[in-house]
Amino acid sequence: MNNNRRTEPFRYTLKEPATFDLHILTINGIPVPPKPVSAVLYDISRSGCHLAFPLNVNPETNLVRVGMEMVLSSESMYIEGTLKWNREQDGTFHYGTQLDIPEEDRDRLPSVLRRLAGEGKILVR
């Protein structure tokens, strides 16, 4: 008998946070000039991630869309999402991001995450 009642996806915590280029695509639907911001990825699931970067864009009052070019394994992956929450910690702003992964790429991220977990590079929570 299967007693698994998990309702949310597994969250994978990176043993070593990963640095990547983040692009703020739009704020309240208005395009932002393309300029990458250095960001740090702490954990990720197939529906969202926790990241940090040095800008306060206040997602509680602004609809902020971002694009992230990440190299989690041997291949790079571009993912877009929406910032949902933030908190300041030691001069850096931490954000929760809801990922918007196209249907054709839905299986790719979980596959990469399972492979990294098997290699011991990330922890499953």
N, CA, C and O atoms as a GROMACS GRO file, in nm:
protein
  500
    1MET      N    1   0.084  -0.119   0.000
    1MET     CA    2   0.000   0.000   0.000
    1MET      C    3   0.088   0.125   0.000
    1MET      O    4   0.183   0.134   0.077
    2ASN      N    5   0.056   0.218  -0.085
    2ASN     CA    6   0.134   0.341  -0.097
    2ASN      C    7   0.073   0.449  -0.010
    2ASN      O    8  -0.041   0.491  -0.032
    3ASN      N    9   0.148   0.496   0.090
    3ASN     CA   10   0.099   0.600   0.180
    3ASN      C   11   0.160   0.735   0.150
    3ASN      O   12   0.159   0.824   0.235
    4ASN      N   13   0.211   0.753   0.031
    4ASN     CA   14   0.272   0.880  -0.007
    4ASN      C   15   0.163   0.984  -0.029
    4ASN      O   16   0.082   0.973  -0.121
    5ARG      N   17   0.161   1.084   0.057
    5ARG     CA   18   0.058   1.190   0.048
    5ARG      C   19   0.120   1.323   0.009
    5ARG      O   20   0.061   1.429   0.034
    6ARG      N   21   0.234   1.319  -0.049
    6ARG     CA   22   0.304   1.442  -0.087
    6ARG      C   23   0.219   1.518  -0.189
    6ARG      O   24   0.179   1.462  -0.291
    7THR      N   25   0.194   1.645  -0.162
    7THR     CA   26   0.114   1.726  -0.253
    7THR      C   27   0.198   1.830  -0.327
    7THR      O   28   0.150   1.890  -0.423
    8GLU      N   29   0.321   1.850  -0.284
    8GLU     CA   30   0.407   1.944  -0.354
    8GLU      C   31   0.530   1.871  -0.407
    8GLU      O   32   0.567   1.766  -0.355
    9PRO      N   33   0.592   1.926  -0.511
    9PRO     CA   34   0.707   1.858  -0.570
    9PRO      C   35   0.826   1.855  -0.475
    9PRO      O   36   0.838   1.938  -0.384
   10PHE      N   37   0.914   1.758  -0.496
   10PHE     CA   38   1.036   1.752  -0.418
   10PHE      C   39   1.117   1.878  -0.442
   10PHE      O   40   1.120   1.931  -0.553
   11ARG      N   41   1.182   1.927  -0.335
   11ARG     CA   42   1.269   2.043  -0.346
   11ARG      C   43   1.412   1.993  -0.333
   11ARG      O   44   1.444   1.914  -0.245
   12TYR      N   45   1.497   2.041  -0.422
   12TYR     CA   46   1.636   1.998  -0.426
   12TYR      C   47   1.724   2.115  -0.381
   12TYR      O   48   1.725   2.220  -0.444
   13THR      N   49   1.798   2.096  -0.271
   13THR     CA   50   1.888   2.198  -0.219
   13THR      C   51   2.028   2.173  -0.273
   13THR      O   52   2.081   2.063  -0.263
   14LEU      N   53   2.087   2.275  -0.331
   14LEU     CA   54   2.222   2.262  -0.385
   14LEU      C   55   2.322   2.258  -0.270
   14LEU      O   56   2.317   2.343  -0.180
   15LYS      N   57   2.413   2.162  -0.272
   15LYS     CA   58   2.517   2.155  -0.168
   15LYS      C   59   2.603   2.280  -0.173
   15LYS      O   60   2.643   2.332  -0.068
   16GLU      N   61   2.632   2.328  -0.292
   16GLU     CA   62   2.705   2.453  -0.311
   16GLU      C   63   2.616   2.543  -0.397
   16GLU      O   64   2.591   2.510  -0.513
   17PRO      N   65   2.567   2.656  -0.343
   17PRO     CA   66   2.481   2.743  -0.425
   17PRO      C   67   2.548   2.777  -0.558
   17PRO      O   68   2.669   2.796  -0.565
   18ALA      N   69   2.467   2.784  -0.663
   18ALA     CA   70   2.517   2.807  -0.800
   18ALA      C   71   2.495   2.951  -0.841
   18ALA      O   72   2.386   3.006  -0.821
   19THR      N   73   2.596   3.012  -0.899
   19THR     CA   74   2.586   3.148  -0.952
   19THR      C   75   2.542   3.140  -1.098
   19THR      O   76   2.588   3.054  -1.173
   20PHE      N   77   2.454   3.230  -1.138
   20PHE     CA   78   2.406   3.232  -1.276
   20PHE      C   79   2.363   3.373  -1.314
   20PHE      O   80   2.352   3.460  -1.228
   21ASP      N   81   2.339   3.394  -1.443
   21ASP     CA   82   2.290   3.523  -1.492
   21ASP      C   83   2.138   3.525  -1.492
   21ASP      O   84   2.074   3.437  -1.549
   22LEU      N   85   2.082   3.625  -1.427
   22LEU     CA   86   1.938   3.645  -1.422
   22LEU      C   87   1.906   3.771  -1.502
   22LEU      O   88   1.978   3.871  -1.493
   23HIS      N   89   1.800   3.766  -1.580
   23HIS     CA   90   1.754   3.883  -1.656
   23HIS      C   91   1.615   3.918  -1.606
   23HIS      O   92   1.525   3.834  -1.606
   24ILE      N   93   1.596   4.042  -1.564
   24ILE     CA   94   1.462   4.090  -1.533
   24ILE      C   95   1.398   4.122  -1.668
   24ILE      O   96   1.444   4.212  -1.739
   25LEU      N   97   1.294   4.048  -1.702
   25LEU     CA   98   1.230   4.062  -1.834
   25LEU      C   99   1.129   4.175  -1.836
   25LEU      O  100   1.131   4.260  -1.925
   26THR      N  101   1.039   4.175  -1.736
   26THR     CA  102   0.936   4.279  -1.728
   26THR      C  103   0.907   4.310  -1.582
   26THR      O  104   0.922   4.224  -1.494
   27ILE      N  105   0.865   4.433  -1.556
   27ILE     CA  106   0.811   4.473  -1.427
   27ILE      C  107   0.675   4.534  -1.455
   27ILE      O  108   0.665   4.635  -1.526
   28ASN      N  109   0.571   4.474  -1.401
   28ASN     CA  110   0.433   4.516  -1.424
   28ASN      C  111   0.400   4.522  -1.574
   28ASN      O  112   0.329   4.611  -1.620
   29GLY      N  113   0.453   4.426  -1.648
   29GLY     CA  114   0.426   4.415  -1.791
   29GLY      C  115   0.509   4.505  -1.879
   29GLY      O  116   0.498   4.500  -2.002
   30ILE      N  117   0.593   4.589  -1.820
   30ILE     CA  118   0.677   4.681  -1.897
   30ILE      C  119   0.815   4.617  -1.916
   30ILE      O  120   0.881   4.583  -1.817
   31PRO      N  121   0.860   4.602  -2.041
   31PRO     CA  122   0.992   4.542  -2.065
   31PRO      C  123   1.104   4.623  -1.999
   31PRO      O  124   1.100   4.746  -1.994
   32VAL      N  125   1.203   4.552  -1.949
   32VAL     CA  126   1.319   4.612  -1.884
   32VAL      C  127   1.438   4.596  -1.978
   32VAL      O  128   1.453   4.490  -2.039
   33PRO      N  129   1.523   4.699  -1.991
   33PRO     CA  130   1.641   4.685  -2.078
   33PRO      C  131   1.722   4.561  -2.039
   33PRO      O  132   1.743   4.535  -1.921
   34PRO      N  133   1.768   4.485  -2.140
   34PRO     CA  134   1.839   4.360  -2.110
   34PRO      C  135   1.977   4.385  -2.050
   34PRO      O  136   2.068   4.432  -2.118
   35LYS      N  137   1.990   4.353  -1.923
   35LYS     CA  138   2.119   4.363  -1.854
   35LYS      C  139   2.121   4.253  -1.749
   35LYS      O  140   2.038   4.253  -1.658
   36PRO      N  141   2.215   4.159  -1.760
   36PRO     CA  142   2.216   4.049  -1.664
   36PRO      C  143   2.255   4.094  -1.524
   36PRO      O  144   2.334   4.188  -1.506
   37VAL      N  145   2.198   4.026  -1.426
   37VAL     CA  146   2.229   4.048  -1.285
   37VAL      C  147   2.284   3.916  -1.233
   37VAL      O  148   2.228   3.810  -1.261
   38SER      N  149   2.393   3.922  -1.159
   38SER     CA  150   2.448   3.799  -1.101
   38SER      C  151   2.358   3.754  -0.986
   38SER      O  152   2.330   3.831  -0.895
   39ALA      N  153   2.312   3.630  -0.993
   39ALA     CA  154   2.222   3.575  -0.892
   39ALA      C  155   2.278   3.443  -0.841
   39ALA      O  156   2.365   3.382  -0.903
   40VAL      N  157   2.226   3.400  -0.726
   40VAL     CA  158   2.268   3.275  -0.664
   40VAL      C  159   2.146   3.187  -0.644
   40VAL      O  160   2.044   3.232  -0.591
   41LEU      N  161   2.155   3.062  -0.687
   41LEU     CA  162   2.047   2.964  -0.673
   41LEU      C  163   2.076   2.877  -0.551
   41LEU      O  164   2.183   2.818  -0.540
   42TYR      N  165   1.978   2.869  -0.458
   42TYR     CA  166   1.994   2.788  -0.336
   42TYR      C  167   1.920   2.655  -0.345
   42TYR      O  168   1.975   2.551  -0.308
   43ASP      N  169   1.797   2.660  -0.393
   43ASP     CA  170   1.725   2.534  -0.412
   43ASP      C  171   1.626   2.549  -0.525
   43ASP      O  172   1.592   2.659  -0.568
   44ILE      N  173   1.579   2.433  -0.573
   44ILE     CA  174   1.492   2.433  -0.691
   44ILE      C  175   1.402   2.310  -0.687
   44ILE      O  176   1.439   2.205  -0.635
   45SER      N  177   1.283   2.327  -0.742
   45SER     CA  178   1.191   2.215  -0.764
   45SER      C  179   1.137   2.232  -0.905
   45SER      O  180   1.174   2.327  -0.975
   46ARG      N  181   1.050   2.142  -0.948
   46ARG     CA  182   0.998   2.159  -1.084
   46ARG      C  183   0.896   2.272  -1.092
   46ARG      O  184   0.854   2.309  -1.202
   47SER      N  185   0.856   2.329  -0.977
   47SER     CA  186   0.760   2.439  -0.981
   47SER      C  187   0.817   2.573  -0.935
   47SER      O  188   0.756   2.677  -0.960
   48GLY      N  189   0.933   2.573  -0.868
   48GLY     CA  190   0.986   2.699  -0.819
   48GLY      C  191   1.128   2.688  -0.771
   48GLY      O  192   1.187   2.579  -0.769
   49CYS      N  193   1.184   2.802  -0.731
   49CYS     CA  194   1.321   2.801  -0.679
   49CYS      C  195   1.340   2.916  -0.581
   49CYS      O  196   1.262   3.011  -0.577
   50HIS      N  197   1.447   2.905  -0.502
   50HIS     CA  198   1.489   3.009  -0.408
   50HIS      C  199   1.620   3.064  -0.460
   50HIS      O  200   1.717   2.990  -0.477
   51LEU      N  201   1.623   3.194  -0.485
   51LEU     CA  202   1.743   3.257  -0.537
   51LEU      C  203   1.765   3.390  -0.467
   51LEU      O  204   1.679   3.438  -0.394
   52ALA      N  205   1.882   3.448  -0.489
   52ALA     CA  206   1.914   3.578  -0.429
   52ALA      C  207   1.993   3.661  -0.528
   52ALA      O  208   2.072   3.609  -0.608
   53PHE      N  209   1.971   3.793  -0.522
   53PHE     CA  210   2.051   3.888  -0.599
   53PHE      C  211   2.043   4.023  -0.529
   53PHE      O  212   1.954   4.043  -0.447
   54PRO      N  213   2.134   4.117  -0.560
   54PRO     CA  214   2.148   4.239  -0.480
   54PRO      C  215   2.048   4.351  -0.509
   54PRO      O  216   2.070   4.463  -0.462
   55LEU      N  217   1.941   4.326  -0.583
   55LEU     CA  218   1.843   4.430  -0.614
   55LEU      C  219   1.711   4.403  -0.542
   55LEU      O  220   1.668   4.288  -0.532
   56ASN      N  221   1.647   4.509  -0.494
   56ASN     CA  222   1.514   4.495  -0.435
   56ASN      C  223   1.411   4.536  -0.539
   56ASN      O  224   1.397   4.655  -0.570
   57VAL      N  225   1.338   4.438  -0.592
   57VAL     CA  226   1.236   4.469  -0.692
   57VAL      C  227   1.095   4.452  -0.636
   57VAL      O  228   0.997   4.464  -0.710
   58ASN      N  229   1.083   4.424  -0.507
   58ASN     CA  230   0.957   4.421  -0.433
   58ASN      C  231   0.844   4.348  -0.505
   58ASN      O  232   0.753   4.412  -0.557
   59PRO      N  233   0.848   4.215  -0.509
   59PRO     CA  234   0.744   4.140  -0.580
   59PRO      C  235   0.607   4.143  -0.513
   59PRO      O  236   0.508   4.100  -0.572
   60GLU      N  237   0.600   4.196  -0.390
   60GLU     CA  238   0.469   4.208  -0.325
   60GLU      C  239   0.383   4.316  -0.392
   60GLU      O  240   0.261   4.308  -0.391
   61THR      N  241   0.450   4.417  -0.450
   61THR     CA  242   0.376   4.526  -0.515
   61THR      C  243   0.402   4.535  -0.665
   61THR      O  244   0.339   4.616  -0.734
   62ASN      N  245   0.492   4.452  -0.717
   62ASN     CA  246   0.524   4.452  -0.860
   62ASN      C  247   0.517   4.310  -0.914
   62ASN      O  248   0.557   4.215  -0.848
   63LEU      N  249   0.467   4.297  -1.036
   63LEU     CA  250   0.469   4.169  -1.106
   63LEU      C  251   0.601   4.164  -1.184
   63LEU      O  252   0.618   4.236  -1.282
   64VAL      N  253   0.693   4.080  -1.137
   64VAL     CA  254   0.828   4.077  -1.193
   64VAL      C  255   0.853   3.943  -1.260
   64VAL      O  256   0.849   3.838  -1.196
   65ARG      N  257   0.878   3.946  -1.393
   65ARG     CA  258   0.911   3.825  -1.470
   65ARG      C  259   1.061   3.823  -1.492
   65ARG      O  260   1.122   3.924  -1.526
   66VAL      N  261   1.120   3.705  -1.472
   66VAL     CA  262   1.265   3.691  -1.487
   66VAL      C  263   1.298   3.576  -1.580
   66VAL      O  264   1.219   3.483  -1.597
   67GLY      N  265   1.415   3.583  -1.640
   67GLY     CA  266   1.471   3.474  -1.720
   67GLY      C  267   1.602   3.433  -1.658
   67GLY      O  268   1.682   3.518  -1.619
   68MET      N  269   1.626   3.303  -1.648
   68MET     CA  270   1.745   3.252  -1.581
   68MET      C  271   1.819   3.155  -1.672
   68MET      O  272   1.762   3.057  -1.720
   69GLU      N  273   1.945   3.184  -1.695
   69GLU     CA  274   2.032   3.095  -1.773
   69GLU      C  275   2.117   3.019  -1.673
   69GLU      O  276   2.213   3.073  -1.618
   70MET      N  277   2.081   2.892  -1.649
   70MET     CA  278   2.148   2.813  -1.546
   70MET      C  279   2.224   2.696  -1.607
   70MET      O  280   2.181   2.637  -1.706
   71VAL      N  281   2.336   2.665  -1.545
   71VAL     CA  282   2.412   2.545  -1.581
   71VAL      C  283   2.412   2.458  -1.456
   71VAL      O  284   2.496   2.474  -1.368
   72LEU      N  285   2.317   2.364  -1.449
   72LEU     CA  286   2.307   2.276  -1.333
   72LEU      C  287   2.384   2.146  -1.354
   72LEU      O  288   2.428   2.083  -1.259
   73SER      N  289   2.400   2.109  -1.479
   73SER     CA  290   2.476   1.988  -1.512
   73SER      C  291   2.568   2.024  -1.628
   73SER      O  292   2.616   2.137  -1.635
   74SER      N  293   2.592   1.933  -1.716
   74SER     CA  294   2.682   1.960  -1.828
   74SER      C  295   2.618   2.050  -1.935
   74SER      O  296   2.688   2.101  -2.022
   75GLU      N  297   2.488   2.068  -1.928
   75GLU     CA  298   2.419   2.150  -2.029
   75GLU      C  299   2.350   2.269  -1.963
   75GLU      O  300   2.307   2.261  -1.848
   76SER      N  301   2.340   2.379  -2.038
   76SER     CA  302   2.272   2.496  -1.983
   76SER      C  303   2.121   2.484  -2.007
   76SER      O  304   2.075   2.414  -2.097
   77MET      N  305   2.048   2.555  -1.922
   77MET     CA  306   1.902   2.550  -1.930
   77MET      C  307   1.849   2.692  -1.907
   77MET      O  308   1.889   2.759  -1.812
   78TYR      N  309   1.760   2.737  -1.994
   78TYR     CA  310   1.698   2.868  -1.978
   78TYR      C  311   1.557   2.847  -1.925
   78TYR      O  312   1.478   2.772  -1.982
   79ILE      N  313   1.527   2.914  -1.813
   79ILE     CA  314   1.396   2.900  -1.749
   79ILE      C  315   1.344   3.040  -1.718
   79ILE      O  316   1.420   3.127  -1.675
   80GLU      N  317   1.214   3.061  -1.739
   80GLU     CA  318   1.151   3.187  -1.700
   80GLU      C  319   1.061   3.163  -1.580
   80GLU      O  320   1.017   3.051  -1.555
   81GLY      N  321   1.036   3.271  -1.507
   81GLY     CA  322   0.949   3.258  -1.390
   81GLY      C  323   0.903   3.394  -1.342
   81GLY      O  324   0.936   3.498  -1.399
   82THR      N  325   0.825   3.391  -1.234
   82THR     CA  326   0.770   3.511  -1.172
   82THR      C  327   0.812   3.515  -1.027
   82THR      O  328   0.797   3.416  -0.955
   83LEU      N  329   0.867   3.629  -0.983
   83LEU     CA  330   0.905   3.643  -0.842
   83LEU      C  331   0.779   3.652  -0.758
   83LEU      O  332   0.686   3.726  -0.791
   84LYS      N  333   0.774   3.576  -0.647
   84LYS     CA  334   0.654   3.569  -0.564
   84LYS      C  335   0.672   3.631  -0.426
   84LYS      O  336   0.578   3.692  -0.375
   85TRP      N  337   0.788   3.618  -0.366
   85TRP     CA  338   0.812   3.674  -0.233
   85TRP      C  339   0.958   3.714  -0.223
   85TRP      O  340   1.041   3.669  -0.302
   86ASN      N  341   0.990   3.799  -0.125
   86ASN     CA  342   1.130   3.831  -0.100
   86ASN      C  343   1.151   3.863   0.047
   86ASN      O  344   1.058   3.896   0.121
   87ARG      N  345   1.278   3.852   0.088
   87ARG     CA  346   1.319   3.895   0.221
   87ARG      C  347   1.464   3.941   0.209
   87ARG      O  348   1.541   3.888   0.130
   88GLU      N  349   1.500   4.040   0.290
   88GLU     CA  350   1.637   4.090   0.288
   88GLU      C  351   1.718   4.018   0.394
   88GLU      O  352   1.672   3.995   0.505
   89GLN      N  353   1.841   3.982   0.357
   89GLN     CA  354   1.930   3.916   0.452
   89GLN      C  355   2.073   3.959   0.420
   89GLN      O  356   2.125   3.927   0.313
   90ASP      N  357   2.136   4.030   0.511
   90ASP     CA  358   2.275   4.074   0.495
   90ASP      C  359   2.298   4.151   0.366
   90ASP      O  360   2.398   4.127   0.297
   91GLY      N  361   2.209   4.242   0.331
   91GLY     CA  362   2.227   4.326   0.214
   91GLY      C  363   2.194   4.261   0.081
   91GLY      O  364   2.211   4.322  -0.025
   92THR      N  365   2.148   4.137   0.086
   92THR     CA  366   2.108   4.066  -0.036
   92THR      C  367   1.960   4.035  -0.026
   92THR      O  368   1.908   4.012   0.083
   93PHE      N  369   1.892   4.035  -0.139
   93PHE     CA  370   1.749   4.007  -0.141
   93PHE      C  371   1.726   3.865  -0.190
   93PHE      O  372   1.770   3.827  -0.298
   94HIS      N  373   1.656   3.787  -0.109
   94HIS     CA  374   1.623   3.648  -0.142
   94HIS      C  375   1.481   3.645  -0.197
   94HIS      O  376   1.393   3.716  -0.148
   95TYR      N  377   1.460   3.564  -0.300
   95TYR     CA  378   1.331   3.558  -0.368
   95TYR      C  379   1.284   3.415  -0.386
   95TYR      O  380   1.364   3.324  -0.408
   96GLY      N  381   1.155   3.398  -0.376
   96GLY     CA  382   1.090   3.275  -0.417
   96GLY      C  383   1.036   3.299  -0.557
   96GLY      O  384   0.971   3.400  -0.582
   97THR      N  385   1.063   3.206  -0.646
   97THR     CA  386   1.026   3.222  -0.786
   97THR      C  387   0.939   3.107  -0.832
   97THR      O  388   0.974   2.990  -0.813
   98GLN      N  389   0.825   3.138  -0.891
   98GLN     CA  390   0.740   3.036  -0.953
   98GLN      C  391   0.788   3.018  -1.096
   98GLN      O  392   0.788   3.113  -1.175
   99LEU      N  393   0.829   2.895  -1.130
   99LEU     CA  394   0.881   2.869  -1.264
   99LEU      C  395   0.769   2.848  -1.364
   99LEU      O  396   0.666   2.787  -1.333
  100ASP      N  397   0.790   2.898  -1.484
  100ASP     CA  398   0.696   2.880  -1.595
  100ASP      C  399   0.769   2.802  -1.704
  100ASP      O  400   0.832   2.860  -1.792
  101ILE      N  401   0.760   2.670  -1.695
  101ILE     CA  402   0.833   2.584  -1.788
  101ILE      C  403   0.739   2.540  -1.900
  101ILE      O  404   0.631   2.488  -1.872
  102PRO      N  405   0.778   2.562  -2.026
  102PRO     CA  406   0.693   2.520  -2.138
  102PRO      C  407   0.667   2.369  -2.134
  102PRO      O  408   0.751   2.292  -2.086
  103GLU      N  409   0.553   2.329  -2.184
  103GLU     CA  410   0.512   2.188  -2.183
  103GLU      C  411   0.619   2.096  -2.242
  103GLU      O  412   0.643   1.987  -2.190
  104GLU      N  413   0.682   2.139  -2.351
  104GLU     CA  414   0.781   2.053  -2.417
  104GLU      C  415   0.908   2.033  -2.334
  104GLU      O  416   0.985   1.941  -2.360
  105ASP      N  417   0.932   2.119  -2.233
  105ASP     CA  418   1.050   2.107  -2.147
  105ASP      C  419   1.018   2.055  -2.007
  105ASP      O  420   1.107   2.046  -1.923
  106ARG      N  421   0.892   2.020  -1.980
  106ARG     CA  422   0.851   1.981  -1.844
  106ARG      C  423   0.928   1.862  -1.787
  106ARG      O  424   0.951   1.857  -1.666
  107ASP      N  425   0.969   1.767  -1.871
  107ASP     CA  426   1.039   1.649  -1.822
  107ASP      C  427   1.189   1.671  -1.807
  107ASP      O  428   1.257   1.594  -1.739
  108ARG      N  429   1.240   1.775  -1.869
  108ARG     CA  430   1.385   1.797  -1.869
  108ARG      C  431   1.439   1.834  -1.731
  108ARG      O  432   1.537   1.775  -1.686
  109LEU      N  433   1.377   1.931  -1.662
  109LEU     CA  434   1.426   1.975  -1.531
  109LEU      C  435   1.423   1.862  -1.429
  109LEU      O  436   1.524   1.840  -1.363
  110PRO      N  437   1.311   1.789  -1.411
  110PRO     CA  438   1.313   1.678  -1.315
  110PRO      C  439   1.420   1.574  -1.346
  110PRO      O  440   1.479   1.517  -1.255
  111SER      N  441   1.445   1.549  -1.473
  111SER     CA  442   1.548   1.453  -1.513
  111SER      C  443   1.686   1.501  -1.470
  111SER      O  444   1.765   1.423  -1.416
  112VAL      N  445   1.715   1.628  -1.493
  112VAL     CA  446   1.844   1.686  -1.453
  112VAL      C  447   1.857   1.681  -1.301
  112VAL      O  448   1.964   1.648  -1.249
  113LEU      N  449   1.749   1.714  -1.228
  113LEU     CA  450   1.754   1.715  -1.082
  113LEU      C  451   1.776   1.575  -1.025
  113LEU      O  452   1.852   1.558  -0.930
  114ARG      N  453   1.711   1.476  -1.081
  114ARG     CA  454   1.732   1.337  -1.035
  114ARG      C  455   1.876   1.294  -1.060
  114ARG      O  456   1.936   1.227  -0.975
  115ARG      N  457   1.930   1.331  -1.174
  115ARG     CA  458   2.069   1.295  -1.206
  115ARG      C  459   2.165   1.360  -1.106
  115ARG      O  460   2.258   1.295  -1.058
  116LEU      N  461   2.144   1.488  -1.075
  116LEU     CA  462   2.230   1.558  -0.980
  116LEU      C  463   2.217   1.500  -0.839
  116LEU      O  464   2.315   1.492  -0.765
  117ALA      N  465   2.096   1.459  -0.802
  117ALA     CA  466   2.077   1.394  -0.671
  117ALA      C  467   2.153   1.263  -0.666
  117ALA      O  468   2.214   1.230  -0.565
  118GLY      N  469   2.148   1.187  -0.775
  118GLY     CA  470   2.222   1.061  -0.782
  118GLY      C  471   2.372   1.081  -0.773
  118GLY      O  472   2.443   0.995  -0.722
  119GLU      N  473   2.421   1.194  -0.824
  119GLU     CA  474   2.564   1.226  -0.818
  119GLU      C  475   2.603   1.288  -0.685
  119GLU      O  476   2.721   1.314  -0.662
  120GLY      N  477   2.505   1.311  -0.596
  120GLY     CA  478   2.533   1.369  -0.465
  120GLY      C  479   2.561   1.518  -0.467
  120GLY      O  480   2.618   1.570  -0.371
  121LYS      N  481   2.522   1.588  -0.573
  121LYS     CA  482   2.547   1.732  -0.583
  121LYS      C  483   2.434   1.815  -0.523
  121LYS      O  484   2.453   1.933  -0.492
  122ILE      N  485   2.318   1.754  -0.506
  122ILE     CA  486   2.205   1.822  -0.444
  122ILE      C  487   2.138   1.728  -0.345
  122ILE      O  488   2.150   1.606  -0.356
  123LEU      N  489   2.068   1.786  -0.249
  123LEU     CA  490   1.998   1.710  -0.147
  123LEU      C  491   1.848   1.720  -0.173
  123LEU      O  492   1.798   1.826  -0.211
  124VAL      N  493   1.777   1.611  -0.153
  124VAL     CA  494   1.632   1.608  -0.174
  124VAL      C  495   1.563   1.636  -0.042
  124VAL      O  496   1.596   1.575   0.060
  125ARG      N  497   1.467   1.729  -0.042
  125ARG     CA  498   1.388   1.758   0.078
  125ARG      C  499   1.243   1.729   0.050
  125ARG      O  500   1.158   1.746   0.138
   0.00000   0.00000   0.00000
